[in-house]
Amino acid sequence: MREEISSGGIVIFGNAILLLKKYNGDWVLPKGRVEPGETIEDAATREVMEETRVKAEIITYLGYIKYKFRSMKEEHRLIRKTVHWYLMKAKNMNAVPQRSEGFVDVKFVHIDRAKTLLKYRDEKKIIDRAVRAIKGESD
């Protein structure tokens, strides 16, 4: 089984969270692989910028999630993935989806609505954690 480390951001602007829409209609949070020699913090800000063209600064670390999936590119090989998440603040709401990675839309969605759009349960949990961090609550 291959191990993969990724990093991403829950990017806020006011009371909205940045979401990406994939070609298949799924809404997701921006994230991607940590490159060799790169910190998880640098990977998070880079991935947000690459996938959305949004410049964001890290506010705090929210923790990580782990899951397994089968790679479509590697003959259904099982991959164990760890994704580190950061609460981030955008400088503006100008966003453009990275079409070469299969994203067809990107937008800031009100915090209350963001969870209803997201496809994956783990990403919904990270949004809950981000909301608690914004409110100054602990887990």
C-alpha positions as CSV (number, residue, x, y, z in Angstrom):
1,M,0.0,0.0,0.0
2,R,1.3,3.4,-1.0
3,E,1.3,6.3,1.5
4,E,0.4,9.8,0.4
5,I,0.6,13.1,2.3
6,S,-1.5,16.0,1.2
7,S,-2.3,19.4,2.6
8,G,-5.2,21.8,2.1
9,G,-7.1,24.8,3.3
10,I,-10.5,25.9,4.6
11,V,-10.2,29.3,3.2
12,I,-12.5,32.0,4.6
13,F,-13.5,35.4,3.5
14,G,-15.9,37.1,5.8
15,N,-18.6,34.5,6.5
16,A,-17.9,32.4,3.4
17,I,-15.7,29.3,2.7
18,L,-14.0,28.6,-0.6
19,L,-15.2,25.5,-2.5
20,L,-14.2,23.9,-5.8
21,K,-16.6,22.0,-8.1
22,K,-15.1,19.0,-9.9
23,Y,-16.1,18.0,-13.5
24,N,-18.3,15.3,-12.0
25,G,-20.3,17.8,-10.0
26,D,-18.7,17.1,-6.6
27,W,-17.9,20.1,-4.4
28,V,-14.6,19.8,-2.5
29,L,-12.1,21.8,-0.5
30,P,-8.7,22.8,-2.1
31,K,-5.9,20.3,-1.3
32,G,-3.1,18.4,-2.9
33,R,0.1,16.4,-2.4
34,V,3.0,17.7,-0.4
35,E,6.0,17.9,-2.8
36,P,9.5,16.6,-1.8
37,G,11.3,19.1,0.5
38,E,8.1,21.1,1.0
39,T,6.4,21.8,4.4
40,I,2.8,20.9,4.9
41,E,2.1,24.7,5.4
42,D,3.7,25.6,2.1
43,A,1.9,22.8,0.4
44,A,-1.5,24.1,1.7
45,T,-0.9,27.7,0.5
46,R,0.5,26.5,-2.8
47,E,-2.4,24.1,-3.5
48,V,-5.0,26.8,-2.7
49,M,-3.2,29.2,-5.1
50,E,-2.8,26.6,-7.8
51,E,-6.4,25.2,-7.7
52,T,-8.2,28.5,-7.1
53,R,-5.8,31.4,-7.8
54,V,-6.7,32.7,-4.3
55,K,-3.9,34.1,-2.2
56,A,-4.5,33.1,1.4
57,E,-2.6,33.2,4.7
58,I,-2.7,30.5,7.3
59,I,-4.5,31.3,10.6
60,T,-4.1,28.0,12.4
61,Y,-3.6,24.2,11.9
62,L,-6.9,22.3,12.2
63,G,-5.5,18.8,12.3
64,Y,-5.5,15.9,9.8
65,I,-7.8,13.2,8.4
66,K,-6.8,9.8,7.1
67,Y,-8.5,7.6,4.6
68,K,-7.9,4.9,2.0
69,F,-8.9,4.9,-1.6
70,R,-8.2,3.0,-4.8
71,S,-6.2,4.8,-7.5
72,M,-7.9,4.9,-10.9
73,K,-4.5,5.6,-12.5
74,E,-2.5,2.8,-10.8
75,E,-4.6,-0.3,-11.6
76,H,-6.8,0.3,-8.5
77,R,-3.8,0.2,-6.1
78,L,-4.8,0.9,-2.5
79,I,-3.5,4.2,-1.2
80,R,-3.4,5.4,2.4
81,K,-3.8,9.2,2.4
82,T,-3.2,11.7,5.2
83,V,-4.5,15.2,4.6
84,H,-3.4,18.1,6.8
85,W,-5.8,21.0,7.0
86,Y,-5.3,24.7,7.8
87,L,-7.8,27.4,8.5
88,M,-6.8,30.2,6.1
89,K,-8.0,33.7,5.3
90,A,-8.3,35.0,1.8
91,K,-7.3,38.6,0.9
92,N,-10.2,38.9,-1.6
93,M,-12.9,36.8,-3.3
94,N,-11.3,36.7,-6.8
95,A,-11.1,33.0,-7.7
96,V,-10.5,30.9,-10.9
97,P,-10.8,27.1,-11.1
98,Q,-7.7,25.1,-12.2
99,R,-9.4,23.5,-15.3
100,S,-6.3,21.3,-16.0
101,E,-7.1,19.4,-12.7
102,G,-10.7,18.9,-13.6
103,F,-12.2,21.8,-11.7
104,V,-15.1,23.6,-13.4
105,D,-16.1,26.2,-10.8
106,V,-14.9,27.8,-7.7
107,K,-16.7,30.1,-5.3
108,F,-17.1,31.4,-1.8
109,V,-20.1,29.8,-0.2
110,H,-21.8,31.0,3.1
111,I,-20.5,28.9,6.0
112,D,-24.0,27.6,6.8
113,R,-24.4,26.3,3.2
114,A,-20.9,24.9,2.6
115,K,-21.4,21.6,4.4
116,T,-24.6,20.9,2.5
117,L,-22.6,21.1,-0.8
118,L,-19.6,19.1,0.1
119,K,-19.4,15.5,-1.1
120,Y,-17.1,14.0,1.5
121,R,-18.0,13.4,5.2
122,D,-14.3,14.0,6.3
123,E,-14.3,17.4,4.7
124,K,-17.6,18.3,6.4
125,K,-16.0,17.4,9.8
126,I,-13.0,19.7,9.0
127,I,-15.5,22.5,8.3
128,D,-17.0,21.9,11.7
129,R,-13.6,22.1,13.2
130,A,-12.8,25.3,11.3
131,V,-16.1,26.9,12.5
132,R,-15.2,26.0,16.1
133,A,-11.7,27.6,15.6
134,I,-13.3,30.7,14.2
135,K,-15.6,31.0,17.3
136,G,-12.7,30.3,19.6
137,E,-14.0,27.0,20.8
138,S,-11.9,23.8,21.3
139,D,-12.6,20.2,20.3
